[in-house]
Amino acid sequence: MGHSCGEERLMRSRGRAVLAAAVTAVVLAGCTHRLLDFTVLSSKNLDVAKMSQLERAGARQTGKDTTYVIIFIPIGLPDLKGAIDRALEKVPGAVALADGVVRAKSMWFVLFGFNSIIVEGTPLIDPTLLRSGDTRPSDFMVSYIDPASKDSRVAYLSEPEFRQVRKAIHDEDSPAVESVLAAHR
């Protein structure tokens, strides 16, 4: 027994729909891979002796670094450090992430795509990095070694102070650098 003309059209129509769905799935292919689970992860200079002084932030944070692919040619590689930095920058005083995961994500759209590294974790905050009353430190940060204590320190500066320190470093004027940083000890 044969199929009627209407049944054949219906079968072809369903076949085309299945083929279109398969092609769409291949063209819009993307996937996420879990790369790493971590206990503590940081892109900062972290004094391990001071780990007990760090405080956990209330909420988990996510950071992502993405690069693009055009006609199957990657325009760079995603950077794990960039993803960590972006997660830490969301919380003032954060120096590390705890109890987290690192994922890689890729997505393709015909001739265009992207690759991402995604980091998620609970920020660990160094309370000594925040000046009293600060809810958010300045966008201008300098890491230095305190000449008196020989400890590494971080100072959050105003934009004019930052420009002054940058110029003094360029001019190799150590006393000028010290005078600006002395106010932030």
C-alpha positions in Angstrom: 0.0 0.0 0.0 1.3 3.4 -0.8 1.0 6.8 0.9 -1.4 9.4 -0.4 -0.1 12.6 -1.8 -1.1 14.5 1.4 0.7 12.0 3.6 3.9 12.3 1.5 3.9 16.1 1.9 3.4 15.8 5.6 6.3 13.3 5.8 8.6 15.7 3.8 7.5 18.6 5.9 8.4 16.8 9.1 11.7 15.6 7.6 12.6 19.2 6.7 11.7 20.4 10.2 13.9 17.7 11.8 16.7 18.6 9.4 16.3 22.3 10.1 16.4 21.6 13.9 19.6 19.5 13.5 21.3 22.2 11.4 20.3 24.9 13.8 21.7 22.9 16.7 25.0 22.4 14.9 25.2 26.0 13.8 24.4 27.4 17.3 26.6 24.8 19.0 28.0 25.8 22.4 29.1 24.1 25.5 30.3 24.7 29.0 33.0 22.6 30.6 33.9 22.6 34.3 37.7 22.9 34.4 38.5 23.2 38.0 37.1 23.3 41.5 39.2 25.3 44.0 39.4 26.0 47.7 41.2 29.4 47.3 42.1 31.2 44.1 43.8 34.6 43.7 45.5 36.7 41.2 46.8 39.1 43.9 49.9 38.8 46.1 48.4 37.0 49.0 50.2 36.7 52.4 49.2 33.2 53.5 50.2 34.0 57.1 47.2 36.4 57.2 44.6 34.0 55.8 42.9 33.8 59.2 42.3 37.6 59.2 40.3 37.4 55.9 36.6 37.7 56.0 34.1 36.0 53.7 31.8 38.2 51.7 28.1 37.4 51.9 27.4 36.6 48.2 29.3 34.7 45.6 30.7 36.6 42.7 31.4 35.8 39.1 34.1 37.1 36.7 34.4 36.4 33.0 37.0 37.0 30.3 35.9 36.5 26.7 37.6 36.5 23.3 36.0 36.2 19.9 36.4 33.9 17.0 35.7 35.1 13.4 35.6 32.7 10.5 37.3 30.0 12.8 40.2 32.4 13.6 40.5 33.1 17.3 41.2 36.7 18.2 43.2 35.9 21.4 42.6 33.5 24.2 40.5 34.1 27.3 42.6 34.9 30.4 42.0 33.2 33.7 43.7 36.1 35.6 41.3 38.6 33.9 38.3 36.6 35.0 39.6 36.3 38.6 40.3 40.1 38.6 36.8 40.9 37.4 35.3 38.8 40.2 37.5 40.4 42.8 36.9 43.9 41.6 33.2 43.6 42.4 33.9 43.5 46.2 35.9 46.2 47.9 39.0 44.7 49.7 38.6 41.3 48.1 41.9 39.5 47.6 40.9 35.9 46.8 38.0 33.7 46.0 37.0 30.7 48.1 35.1 27.5 47.4 34.6 28.0 43.7 34.7 26.7 40.2 36.4 27.7 36.9 34.4 26.9 33.7 35.2 27.3 30.0 32.4 28.2 27.6 32.3 28.3 23.9 29.5 29.3 21.5 29.4 29.4 17.7 27.1 31.2 15.3 27.9 30.1 11.7 31.1 32.3 11.1 31.2 34.0 14.5 31.8 32.7 18.0 33.4 33.3 21.4 35.4 31.5 24.0 35.1 32.4 27.7 36.7 31.6 31.0 34.2 32.0 33.9 35.3 32.1 37.6 32.8 31.9 40.5 33.5 31.9 44.2 33.0 33.6 47.5 35.3 36.7 47.9 37.7 36.8 50.8 38.1 40.4 52.0 41.2 41.8 53.7 39.8 44.3 56.1 43.1 46.2 56.3 42.7 47.3 52.7 39.6 49.3 53.5 40.0 52.7 55.1 37.6 53.2 58.0 34.1 54.3 56.7 34.9 53.3 53.1 32.3 51.3 51.4 34.2 51.2 48.1 37.9 51.9 47.7 39.1 54.2 45.0 39.6 52.9 41.5 43.3 53.9 41.8 45.4 51.3 43.7 49.1 51.1 44.3 50.8 48.0 45.6 54.1 48.7 47.4 56.6 47.6 50.1 56.4 49.7 53.2 60.1 50.7 53.9 59.5 50.7 57.7 57.9 47.3 58.2 59.0 45.7 54.9 55.4 44.4 54.5 53.7 44.6 51.1 50.8 47.0 51.3 48.1 48.3 49.1 47.0 51.9 49.0 43.8 53.2 47.4 44.5 56.7 46.1 42.5 59.6 44.7 43.1 60.2 41.0 45.4 63.2 41.6 47.5 61.2 44.1 47.7 58.3 41.7 48.9 60.6 38.9 51.5 62.2 41.3 52.8 58.7 42.3 52.9 57.6 38.6 54.9 60.7 37.7 57.3 60.3 40.7 57.9 56.7 39.7 58.6 57.7 36.1 61.0 60.4 37.4 62.6 57.9 39.8 61.8 60.3 42.7 61.4 57.9 45.6 60.9 60.6 48.3 57.9 62.0 46.4 56.4 58.5 46.2 57.0 58.0 49.9 55.3 61.3 50.8 52.1 60.4 49.0 52.0 56.8 50.3 52.8 57.9 53.9 49.3 59.4 54.2 47.8 55.9 53.5 49.6 53.8 56.1 
